[in-house]
């Protein structure tokens, strides 16, 4: 096989991996909203995978009660999050982008877990975790 043929094959493989999402995340659209997922929930794709995230104002300014659902509408997680806005970030409610570990990333700051959280499993078990109660940065 000639050098040109090898370059074409290697280039084709690199392009295929790139498009498949190994190096470039391509948008596959929003999943249909299952019944039971709140209307304010945002469809996200992040390190935790694809999921619905709904956050509503909670007990005090800058604290939000958030629920996380999988693509089928099963509730995975619930708990309060404190808004940790970057200096100079735009005001208002969080513009949710995705979840990374325990943090919900937003365009205008992050939401850090605060207080008691519950993880739900499909076999009916609940796992509770306690995070430090955080003071929101507004």
C-alpha angles and dihedrals in degrees: 000000000000126000091252092054091050091050091050092050094046091045090050092051092049091050091048093052091045093053094042089065102259090120104003125048109219121195115251093185131247120310117237109269108252119221111269094036107115118248092240092057115118123217108234140180117202144128090302090055129246115332146143117253122193121184126180130180109271137186101329141007113296095017119108132191104224133191125191123205132184122235091273092055097255110146108239103174144007133185147110122286128196118221110241100190120191115239109274094015119145117267130237132066120338115277095220117217107166145313122264113186108307094341126087109215118217132181091242100040141318130282111224121198114258127187126338120003131182128210116200126208128200091243090064099259122136124205118198125205130184121214126186111276102250131207109229119242106226 
